[in-house]
Amino acid sequence: MKTLKIYHDKLGKTLTVWFSDPSQEFITEETGEEILLMKNQVGTVIGFEHLNYEPTKDKIFKIEK
């Protein structure tokens, strides 16, 4: 994985995370738990979207290399 792209849409209340190039998205699968999985043409998950996402102030996120 070269880059991780994270987008938080406050108005739309979504959190989108891409593990790979978003232009490679072929199909989106809904998990039923307000999570969408974006997949490429061979079925590999390249990202996800969390619907109705509202962060809380007490959560701290740490990203390690």
mmCIF file of the N, C-alpha and C atoms, coordinates in Angstrom:
data_MODEL
# 
_entry.id   MODEL 
# 
loop_
_atom_site.group_PDB 
_atom_site.id 
_atom_site.type_symbol 
_atom_site.label_atom_id 
_atom_site.label_alt_id 
_atom_site.label_comp_id 
_atom_site.label_asym_id 
_atom_site.label_entity_id 
_atom_site.label_seq_id 
_atom_site.pdbx_PDB_ins_code 
_atom_site.Cartn_x 
_atom_site.Cartn_y 
_atom_site.Cartn_z 
_atom_site.occupancy 
_atom_site.B_iso_or_equiv 
_atom_site.pdbx_formal_charge 
_atom_site.auth_seq_id 
_atom_site.auth_comp_id 
_atom_site.auth_asym_id 
_atom_site.auth_atom_id 
_atom_site.pdbx_PDB_model_num 
ATOM 1   N N  . MET A 1 1  ? 0.839   -1.163 0.000   1.00 0.00 ? 1  MET A N  1 
ATOM 2   C CA . MET A 1 1  ? 0.000   0.000  0.000   1.00 0.00 ? 1  MET A CA 1 
ATOM 3   C C  . MET A 1 1  ? 0.888   1.232  0.000   1.00 0.00 ? 1  MET A C  1 
ATOM 4   N N  . LYS A 1 2  ? 0.764   2.045  -1.029  1.00 0.00 ? 2  LYS A N  1 
ATOM 5   C CA . LYS A 1 2  ? 1.587   3.244  -1.140  1.00 0.00 ? 2  LYS A CA 1 
ATOM 6   C C  . LYS A 1 2  ? 1.000   4.401  -0.349  1.00 0.00 ? 2  LYS A C  1 
ATOM 7   N N  . THR A 1 3  ? -0.294  4.636  -0.502  1.00 0.00 ? 3  THR A N  1 
ATOM 8   C CA . THR A 1 3  ? -0.914  5.761  0.193   1.00 0.00 ? 3  THR A CA 1 
ATOM 9   C C  . THR A 1 3  ? -2.249  5.338  0.790   1.00 0.00 ? 3  THR A C  1 
ATOM 10  N N  . LEU A 1 4  ? -2.629  6.031  1.818   1.00 0.00 ? 4  LEU A N  1 
ATOM 11  C CA . LEU A 1 4  ? -3.919  5.845  2.464   1.00 0.00 ? 4  LEU A CA 1 
ATOM 12  C C  . LEU A 1 4  ? -4.621  7.188  2.375   1.00 0.00 ? 4  LEU A C  1 
ATOM 13  N N  . LYS A 1 5  ? -5.809  7.211  1.785   1.00 0.00 ? 5  LYS A N  1 
ATOM 14  C CA . LYS A 1 5  ? -6.556  8.455  1.626   1.00 0.00 ? 5  LYS A CA 1 
ATOM 15  C C  . LYS A 1 5  ? -7.774  8.399  2.537   1.00 0.00 ? 5  LYS A C  1 
ATOM 16  N N  . ILE A 1 6  ? -7.915  9.413  3.388   1.00 0.00 ? 6  ILE A N  1 
ATOM 17  C CA . ILE A 1 6  ? -9.015  9.453  4.343   1.00 0.00 ? 6  ILE A CA 1 
ATOM 18  C C  . ILE A 1 6  ? -9.786  10.750 4.145   1.00 0.00 ? 6  ILE A C  1 
ATOM 19  N N  . TYR A 1 7  ? -11.094 10.620 3.971   1.00 0.00 ? 7  TYR A N  1 
ATOM 20  C CA . TYR A 1 7  ? -11.954 11.772 3.770   1.00 0.00 ? 7  TYR A CA 1 
ATOM 21  C C  . TYR A 1 7  ? -13.091 11.742 4.784   1.00 0.00 ? 7  TYR A C  1 
ATOM 22  N N  . HIS A 1 8  ? -13.289 12.839 5.498   1.00 0.00 ? 8  HIS A N  1 
ATOM 23  C CA . HIS A 1 8  ? -14.406 12.950 6.421   1.00 0.00 ? 8  HIS A CA 1 
ATOM 24  C C  . HIS A 1 8  ? -15.319 14.053 5.926   1.00 0.00 ? 8  HIS A C  1 
ATOM 25  N N  . ASP A 1 9  ? -16.545 13.691 5.593   1.00 0.00 ? 9  ASP A N  1 
ATOM 26  C CA . ASP A 1 9  ? -17.546 14.656 5.141   1.00 0.00 ? 9  ASP A CA 1 
ATOM 27  C C  . ASP A 1 9  ? -18.464 14.945 6.326   1.00 0.00 ? 9  ASP A C  1 
ATOM 28  N N  . LYS A 1 10 ? -18.263 16.095 6.968   1.00 0.00 ? 10 LYS A N  1 
ATOM 29  C CA . LYS A 1 10 ? -19.045 16.450 8.155   1.00 0.00 ? 10 LYS A CA 1 
ATOM 30  C C  . LYS A 1 10 ? -20.521 16.644 7.816   1.00 0.00 ? 10 LYS A C  1 
ATOM 31  N N  . LEU A 1 11 ? -20.793 17.280 6.687   1.00 0.00 ? 11 LEU A N  1 
ATOM 32  C CA . LEU A 1 11 ? -22.172 17.539 6.295   1.00 0.00 ? 11 LEU A CA 1 
ATOM 33  C C  . LEU A 1 11 ? -22.895 16.234 5.948   1.00 0.00 ? 11 LEU A C  1 
ATOM 34  N N  . GLY A 1 12 ? -22.253 15.397 5.160   1.00 0.00 ? 12 GLY A N  1 
ATOM 35  C CA . GLY A 1 12 ? -22.846 14.127 4.748   1.00 0.00 ? 12 GLY A CA 1 
ATOM 36  C C  . GLY A 1 12 ? -22.702 13.021 5.773   1.00 0.00 ? 12 GLY A C  1 
ATOM 37  N N  . LYS A 1 13 ? -21.928 13.278 6.831   1.00 0.00 ? 13 LYS A N  1 
ATOM 38  C CA . LYS A 1 13 ? -21.681 12.317 7.918   1.00 0.00 ? 13 LYS A CA 1 
ATOM 39  C C  . LYS A 1 13 ? -21.132 10.992 7.386   1.00 0.00 ? 13 LYS A C  1 
ATOM 40  N N  . THR A 1 14 ? -20.076 11.092 6.564   1.00 0.00 ? 14 THR A N  1 
ATOM 41  C CA . THR A 1 14 ? -19.432 9.879  6.059   1.00 0.00 ? 14 THR A CA 1 
ATOM 42  C C  . THR A 1 14 ? -17.931 9.938  6.306   1.00 0.00 ? 14 THR A C  1 
ATOM 43  N N  . LEU A 1 15 ? -17.353 8.775  6.451   1.00 0.00 ? 15 LEU A N  1 
ATOM 44  C CA . LEU A 1 15 ? -15.904 8.619  6.537   1.00 0.00 ? 15 LEU A CA 1 
ATOM 45  C C  . LEU A 1 15 ? -15.516 7.646  5.437   1.00 0.00 ? 15 LEU A C  1 
ATOM 46  N N  . THR A 1 16 ? -14.675 8.102  4.522   1.00 0.00 ? 16 THR A N  1 
ATOM 47  C CA . THR A 1 16 ? -14.258 7.264  3.398   1.00 0.00 ? 16 THR A CA 1 
ATOM 48  C C  . THR A 1 16 ? -12.755 7.047  3.481   1.00 0.00 ? 16 THR A C  1 
ATOM 49  N N  . VAL A 1 17 ? -12.337 5.789  3.347   1.00 0.00 ? 17 VAL A N  1 
ATOM 50  C CA . VAL A 1 17 ? -10.922 5.424  3.408   1.00 0.00 ? 17 VAL A CA 1 
ATOM 51  C C  . VAL A 1 17 ? -10.589 4.607  2.163   1.00 0.00 ? 17 VAL A C  1 
ATOM 52  N N  . TRP A 1 18 ? -9.547  5.051  1.460   1.00 0.00 ? 18 TRP A N  1 
ATOM 53  C CA . TRP A 1 18 ? -9.069  4.356  0.260   1.00 0.00 ? 18 TRP A CA 1 
ATOM 54  C C  . TRP A 1 18 ? -7.703  3.751  0.544   1.00 0.00 ? 18 TRP A C  1 
ATOM 55  N N  . PHE A 1 19 ? -7.552  2.476  0.239   1.00 0.00 ? 19 PHE A N  1 
ATOM 56  C CA . PHE A 1 19 ? -6.268  1.776  0.364   1.00 0.00 ? 19 PHE A CA 1 
ATOM 57  C C  . PHE A 1 19 ? -5.522  1.778  -0.966  1.00 0.00 ? 19 PHE A C  1 
ATOM 58  N N  . SER A 1 20 ? -6.242  2.059  -2.031  1.00 0.00 ? 20 SER A N  1 
ATOM 59  C CA . SER A 1 20 ? -5.696  2.006  -3.382  1.00 0.00 ? 20 SER A CA 1 
ATOM 60  C C  . SER A 1 20 ? -6.319  3.135  -4.195  1.00 0.00 ? 20 SER A C  1 
ATOM 61  N N  . ASP A 1 21 ? -6.040  3.170  -5.475  1.00 0.00 ? 21 ASP A N  1 
ATOM 62  C CA . ASP A 1 21 ? -6.507  4.217  -6.369  1.00 0.00 ? 21 ASP A CA 1 
ATOM 63  C C  . ASP A 1 21 ? -8.040  4.183  -6.499  1.00 0.00 ? 21 ASP A C  1 
ATOM 64  N N  . PRO A 1 22 ? -8.741  5.247  -6.085  1.00 0.00 ? 22 PRO A N  1 
ATOM 65  C CA . PRO A 1 22 ? -10.200 5.269  -6.173  1.00 0.00 ? 22 PRO A CA 1 
ATOM 66  C C  . PRO A 1 22 ? -10.748 5.098  -7.596  1.00 0.00 ? 22 PRO A C  1 
ATOM 67  N N  . SER A 1 23 ? -9.967  5.452  -8.592  1.00 0.00 ? 23 SER A N  1 
ATOM 68  C CA . SER A 1 23 ? -10.439 5.304  -9.976  1.00 0.00 ? 23 SER A CA 1 
ATOM 69  C C  . SER A 1 23 ? -10.560 3.842  -10.396 1.00 0.00 ? 23 SER A C  1 
ATOM 70  N N  . GLN A 1 24 ? -10.013 2.937  -9.600  1.00 0.00 ? 24 GLN A N  1 
ATOM 71  C CA . GLN A 1 24 ? -10.089 1.507  -9.896  1.00 0.00 ? 24 GLN A CA 1 
ATOM 72  C C  . GLN A 1 24 ? -11.379 0.863  -9.356  1.00 0.00 ? 24 GLN A C  1 
ATOM 73  N N  . GLU A 1 25 ? -12.230 1.676  -8.714  1.00 0.00 ? 25 GLU A N  1 
ATOM 74  C CA . GLU A 1 25 ? -13.475 1.144  -8.155  1.00 0.00 ? 25 GLU A CA 1 
ATOM 75  C C  . GLU A 1 25 ? -14.358 0.580  -9.257  1.00 0.00 ? 25 GLU A C  1 
ATOM 76  N N  . PHE A 1 26 ? -14.830 -0.656 -9.063  1.00 0.00 ? 26 PHE A N  1 
ATOM 77  C CA . PHE A 1 26 ? -15.666 -1.333 -10.052 1.00 0.00 ? 26 PHE A CA 1 
ATOM 78  C C  . PHE A 1 26 ? -17.060 -1.606 -9.492  1.00 0.00 ? 26 PHE A C  1 
ATOM 79  N N  . ILE A 1 27 ? -17.117 -1.990 -8.220  1.00 0.00 ? 27 ILE A N  1 
ATOM 80  C CA . ILE A 1 27 ? -18.388 -2.336 -7.586  1.00 0.00 ? 27 ILE A CA 1 
ATOM 81  C C  . ILE A 1 27 ? -18.336 -1.948 -6.113  1.00 0.00 ? 27 ILE A C  1 
ATOM 82  N N  . THR A 1 28 ? -19.498 -1.627 -5.567  1.00 0.00 ? 28 THR A N  1 
ATOM 83  C CA . THR A 1 28 ? -19.607 -1.302 -4.148  1.00 0.00 ? 28 THR A CA 1 
ATOM 84  C C  . THR A 1 28 ? -20.573 -2.289 -3.511  1.00 0.00 ? 28 THR A C  1 
ATOM 85  N N  . GLU A 1 29 ? -20.161 -2.841 -2.371  1.00 0.00 ? 29 GLU A N  1 
ATOM 86  C CA . GLU A 1 29 ? -20.970 -3.834 -1.674  1.00 0.00 ? 29 GLU A CA 1 
ATOM 87  C C  . GLU A 1 29 ? -21.357 -3.286 -0.301  1.00 0.00 ? 29 GLU A C  1 
ATOM 88  N N  . GLU A 1 30 ? -22.647 -3.367 0.018   1.00 0.00 ? 30 GLU A N  1 
ATOM 89  C CA . GLU A 1 30 ? -23.125 -2.895 1.313   1.00 0.00 ? 30 GLU A CA 1 
ATOM 90  C C  . GLU A 1 30 ? -23.088 -4.051 2.307   1.00 0.00 ? 30 GLU A C  1 
ATOM 91  N N  . THR A 1 31 ? -22.520 -3.804 3.489   1.00 0.00 ? 31 THR A N  1 
ATOM 92  C CA . THR A 1 31 ? -22.409 -4.869 4.487   1.00 0.00 ? 31 THR A CA 1 
ATOM 93  C C  . THR A 1 31 ? -23.659 -5.004 5.341   1.00 0.00 ? 31 THR A C  1 
ATOM 94  N N  . GLY A 1 32 ? -24.506 -3.989 5.349   1.00 0.00 ? 32 GLY A N  1 
ATOM 95  C CA . GLY A 1 32 ? -25.698 -4.028 6.173   1.00 0.00 ? 32 GLY A CA 1 
ATOM 96  C C  . GLY A 1 32 ? -25.494 -3.372 7.523   1.00 0.00 ? 32 GLY A C  1 
ATOM 97  N N  . GLU A 1 33 ? -24.302 -2.910 7.808   1.00 0.00 ? 33 GLU A N  1 
ATOM 98  C CA . GLU A 1 33 ? -23.993 -2.257 9.073   1.00 0.00 ? 33 GLU A CA 1 
ATOM 99  C C  . GLU A 1 33 ? -23.492 -0.832 8.837   1.00 0.00 ? 33 GLU A C  1 
ATOM 100 N N  . GLU A 1 34 ? -24.080 -0.177 7.848   1.00 0.00 ? 34 GLU A N  1 
ATOM 101 C CA . GLU A 1 34 ? -23.709 1.183  7.456   1.00 0.00 ? 34 GLU A CA 1 
ATOM 102 C C  . GLU A 1 34 ? -22.264 1.295  6.981   1.00 0.00 ? 34 GLU A C  1 
ATOM 103 N N  . ILE A 1 35 ? -21.755 0.207  6.427   1.00 0.00 ? 35 ILE A N  1 
ATOM 104 C CA . ILE A 1 35 ? -20.413 0.178  5.843   1.00 0.00 ? 35 ILE A CA 1 
ATOM 105 C C  . ILE A 1 35 ? -20.545 -0.261 4.387   1.00 0.00 ? 35 ILE A C  1 
ATOM 106 N N  . LEU A 1 36 ? -19.897 0.481  3.500   1.00 0.00 ? 36 LEU A N  1 
ATOM 107 C CA . LEU A 1 36 ? -19.828 0.119  2.097   1.00 0.00 ? 36 LEU A CA 1 
ATOM 108 C C  . LEU A 1 36 ? -18.398 -0.285 1.775   1.00 0.00 ? 36 LEU A C  1 
ATOM 109 N N  . LEU A 1 37 ? -18.241 -1.389 1.053   1.00 0.00 ? 37 LEU A N  1 
ATOM 110 C CA . LEU A 1 37 ? -16.918 -1.839 0.618   1.00 0.00 ? 37 LEU A CA 1 
ATOM 111 C C  . LEU A 1 37 ? -16.772 -1.554 -0.858  1.00 0.00 ? 37 LEU A C  1 
ATOM 112 N N  . MET A 1 38 ? -15.739 -0.802 -1.224  1.00 0.00 ? 38 MET A N  1 
ATOM 113 C CA . MET A 1 38 ? -15.461 -0.526 -2.619  1.00 0.00 ? 38 MET A CA 1 
ATOM 114 C C  . MET A 1 38 ? -14.431 -1.544 -3.105  1.00 0.00 ? 38 MET A C  1 
ATOM 115 N N  . LYS A 1 39 ? -14.746 -2.178 -4.225  1.00 0.00 ? 39 LYS A N  1 
ATOM 116 C CA . LYS A 1 39 ? -13.882 -3.239 -4.752  1.00 0.00 ? 39 LYS A CA 1 
ATOM 117 C C  . LYS A 1 39 ? -13.459 -2.929 -6.180  1.00 0.00 ? 39 LYS A C  1 
ATOM 118 N N  . ASN A 1 40 ? -12.307 -3.494 -6.550  1.00 0.00 ? 40 ASN A N  1 
ATOM 119 C CA . ASN A 1 40 ? -11.843 -3.343 -7.935  1.00 0.00 ? 40 ASN A CA 1 
ATOM 120 C C  . ASN A 1 40 ? -12.447 -4.451 -8.788  1.00 0.00 ? 40 ASN A C  1 
ATOM 121 N N  . GLN A 1 41 ? -12.029 -4.556 -10.026 1.00 0.00 ? 41 GLN A N  1 
ATOM 122 C CA . GLN A 1 41 ? -12.622 -5.490 -10.977 1.00 0.00 ? 41 GLN A CA 1 
ATOM 123 C C  . GLN A 1 41 ? -12.397 -6.961 -10.609 1.00 0.00 ? 41 GLN A C  1 
ATOM 124 N N  . VAL A 1 42 ? -11.343 -7.266 -9.841  1.00 0.00 ? 42 VAL A N  1 
ATOM 125 C CA . VAL A 1 42 ? -11.095 -8.660 -9.448  1.00 0.00 ? 42 VAL A CA 1 
ATOM 126 C C  . VAL A 1 42 ? -11.666 -8.980 -8.066  1.00 0.00 ? 42 VAL A C  1 
ATOM 127 N N  . GLY A 1 43 ? -12.362 -8.004 -7.445  1.00 0.00 ? 43 GLY A N  1 
ATOM 128 C CA . GLY A 1 43 ? -13.022 -8.247 -6.177  1.00 0.00 ? 43 GLY A CA 1 
ATOM 129 C C  . GLY A 1 43 ? -12.223 -7.912 -4.931  1.00 0.00 ? 43 GLY A C  1 
ATOM 130 N N  . THR A 1 44 ? -11.066 -7.299 -5.096  1.00 0.00 ? 44 THR A N  1 
ATOM 131 C CA . THR A 1 44 ? -10.239 -6.901 -3.955  1.00 0.00 ? 44 THR A CA 1 
ATOM 132 C C  . THR A 1 44 ? -10.789 -5.606 -3.363  1.00 0.00 ? 44 THR A C  1 
ATOM 133 N N  . VAL A 1 45 ? -10.926 -5.556 -2.041  1.00 0.00 ? 45 VAL A N  1 
ATOM 134 C CA . VAL A 1 45 ? -11.396 -4.348 -1.377  1.00 0.00 ? 45 VAL A CA 1 
ATOM 135 C C  . VAL A 1 45 ? -10.310 -3.279 -1.480  1.00 0.00 ? 45 VAL A C  1 
ATOM 136 N N  . ILE A 1 46 ? -10.678 -2.141 -2.048  1.00 0.00 ? 46 ILE A N  1 
ATOM 137 C CA . ILE A 1 46 ? -9.708  -1.044 -2.202  1.00 0.00 ? 46 ILE A CA 1 
ATOM 138 C C  . ILE A 1 46 ? -10.097 0.166  -1.353  1.00 0.00 ? 46 ILE A C  1 
ATOM 139 N N  . GLY A 1 47 ? -11.233 0.059  -0.649  1.00 0.00 ? 47 GLY A N  1 
ATOM 140 C CA . GLY A 1 47 ? -11.653 1.147  0.217   1.00 0.00 ? 47 GLY A CA 1 
ATOM 141 C C  . GLY A 1 47 ? -12.953 0.818  0.912   1.00 0.00 ? 47 GLY A C  1 
ATOM 142 N N  . PHE A 1 48 ? -13.318 1.676  1.866   1.00 0.00 ? 48 PHE A N  1 
ATOM 143 C CA . PHE A 1 48 ? -14.610 1.511  2.527   1.00 0.00 ? 48 PHE A CA 1 
ATOM 144 C C  . PHE A 1 48 ? -15.174 2.876  2.886   1.00 0.00 ? 48 PHE A C  1 
ATOM 145 N N  . GLU A 1 49 ? -16.490 2.899  3.093   1.00 0.00 ? 49 GLU A N  1 
ATOM 146 C CA . GLU A 1 49 ? -17.156 4.121  3.516   1.00 0.00 ? 49 GLU A CA 1 
ATOM 147 C C  . GLU A 1 49 ? -18.066 3.790  4.690   1.00 0.00 ? 49 GLU A C  1 
ATOM 148 N N  . HIS A 1 50 ? -17.954 4.571  5.737   1.00 0.00 ? 50 HIS A N  1 
ATOM 149 C CA . HIS A 1 50 ? -18.784 4.418  6.928   1.00 0.00 ? 50 HIS A CA 1 
ATOM 150 C C  . HIS A 1 50 ? -19.859 5.497  6.862   1.00 0.00 ? 50 HIS A C  1 
ATOM 151 N N  . LEU A 1 51 ? -21.126 5.082  6.765   1.00 0.00 ? 51 LEU A N  1 
ATOM 152 C CA . LEU A 1 51 ? -22.240 6.014  6.690   1.00 0.00 ? 51 LEU A CA 1 
ATOM 153 C C  . LEU A 1 51 ? -22.654 6.434  8.100   1.00 0.00 ? 51 LEU A C  1 
ATOM 154 N N  . ASN A 1 52 ? -23.232 7.602  8.224   1.00 0.00 ? 52 ASN A N  1 
ATOM 155 C CA . ASN A 1 52 ? -23.682 8.144  9.508   1.00 0.00 ? 52 ASN A CA 1 
ATOM 156 C C  . ASN A 1 52 ? -22.559 8.174  10.532  1.00 0.00 ? 52 ASN A C  1 
ATOM 157 N N  . TYR A 1 53 ? -21.379 8.559  10.082  1.00 0.00 ? 53 TYR A N  1 
ATOM 158 C CA . TYR A 1 53 ? -20.194 8.621  10.945  1.00 0.00 ? 53 TYR A CA 1 
ATOM 159 C C  . TYR A 1 53 ? -20.132 9.974  11.642  1.00 0.00 ? 53 TYR A C  1 
ATOM 160 N N  . GLU A 1 54 ? -20.048 9.937  12.950  1.00 0.00 ? 54 GLU A N  1 
ATOM 161 C CA . GLU A 1 54 ? -19.867 11.149 13.745  1.00 0.00 ? 54 GLU A CA 1 
ATOM 162 C C  . GLU A 1 54 ? -18.774 10.880 14.765  1.00 0.00 ? 54 GLU A C  1 
ATOM 163 N N  . PRO A 1 55 ? -17.605 11.490 14.577  1.00 0.00 ? 55 PRO A N  1 
ATOM 164 C CA . PRO A 1 55 ? -16.508 11.249 15.514  1.00 0.00 ? 55 PRO A CA 1 
ATOM 165 C C  . PRO A 1 55 ? -16.817 11.842 16.885  1.00 0.00 ? 55 PRO A C  1 
ATOM 166 N N  . THR A 1 56 ? -16.244 11.240 17.895  1.00 0.00 ? 56 THR A N  1 
ATOM 167 C CA . THR A 1 56 ? -16.377 11.778 19.244  1.00 0.00 ? 56 THR A CA 1 
ATOM 168 C C  . THR A 1 56 ? -15.053 12.421 19.633  1.00 0.00 ? 56 THR A C  1 
ATOM 169 N N  . LYS A 1 57 ? -15.120 13.398 20.499  1.00 0.00 ? 57 LYS A N  1 
ATOM 170 C CA . LYS A 1 57 ? -13.925 14.138 20.879  1.00 0.00 ? 57 LYS A CA 1 
ATOM 171 C C  . LYS A 1 57 ? -12.955 13.319 21.713  1.00 0.00 ? 57 LYS A C  1 
ATOM 172 N N  . ASP A 1 58 ? -13.434 12.256 22.353  1.00 0.00 ? 58 ASP A N  1 
ATOM 173 C CA . ASP A 1 58 ? -12.558 11.476 23.214  1.00 0.00 ? 58 ASP A CA 1 
ATOM 174 C C  . ASP A 1 58 ? -11.764 10.403 22.468  1.00 0.00 ? 58 ASP A C  1 
ATOM 175 N N  . LYS A 1 59 ? -12.012 10.249 21.165  1.00 0.00 ? 59 LYS A N  1 
ATOM 176 C CA . LYS A 1 59 ? -11.270 9.258  20.386  1.00 0.00 ? 59 LYS A CA 1 
ATOM 177 C C  . LYS A 1 59 ? -10.003 9.883  19.826  1.00 0.00 ? 59 LYS A C  1 
ATOM 178 N N  . ILE A 1 60 ? -8.905  9.178  19.978  1.00 0.00 ? 60 ILE A N  1 
ATOM 179 C CA . ILE A 1 60 ? -7.624  9.622  19.426  1.00 0.00 ? 60 ILE A CA 1 
ATOM 180 C C  . ILE A 1 60 ? -7.191  8.595  18.396  1.00 0.00 ? 60 ILE A C  1 
ATOM 181 N N  . PHE A 1 61 ? -6.873  9.069  17.206  1.00 0.00 ? 61 PHE A N  1 
ATOM 182 C CA . PHE A 1 61 ? -6.436  8.182  16.146  1.00 0.00 ? 61 PHE A CA 1 
ATOM 183 C C  . PHE A 1 61 ? -4.934  8.300  15.965  1.00 0.00 ? 61 PHE A C  1 
ATOM 184 N N  . LYS A 1 62 ? -4.268  7.180  15.900  1.00 0.00 ? 62 LYS A N  1 
ATOM 185 C CA . LYS A 1 62 ? -2.826  7.169  15.695  1.00 0.00 ? 62 LYS A CA 1 
ATOM 186 C C  . LYS A 1 62 ? -2.549  6.345  14.446  1.00 0.00 ? 62 LYS A C  1 
ATOM 187 N N  . ILE A 1 63 ? -1.827  6.923  13.524  1.00 0.00 ? 63 ILE A N  1 
ATOM 188 C CA . ILE A 1 63 ? -1.460  6.225  12.295  1.00 0.00 ? 63 ILE A CA 1 
ATOM 189 C C  . ILE A 1 63 ? 0.044   5.991  12.330  1.00 0.00 ? 63 ILE A C  1 
ATOM 190 N N  . GLU A 1 64 ? 0.418   4.712  12.234  1.00 0.00 ? 64 GLU A N  1 
ATOM 191 C CA . GLU A 1 64 ? 1.831   4.353  12.256  1.00 0.00 ? 64 GLU A CA 1 
ATOM 192 C C  . GLU A 1 64 ? 2.267   3.906  10.884  1.00 0.00 ? 64 GLU A C  1 
ATOM 193 N N  . LYS A 1 65 ? 3.534   4.126  10.583  1.00 0.00 ? 65 LYS A N  1 
ATOM 194 C CA . LYS A 1 65 ? 4.090   3.700  9.294   1.00 0.00 ? 65 LYS A CA 1 
ATOM 195 C C  . LYS A 1 65 ? 4.618   2.308  9.397   1.00 0.00 ? 65 LYS A C  1 
# 
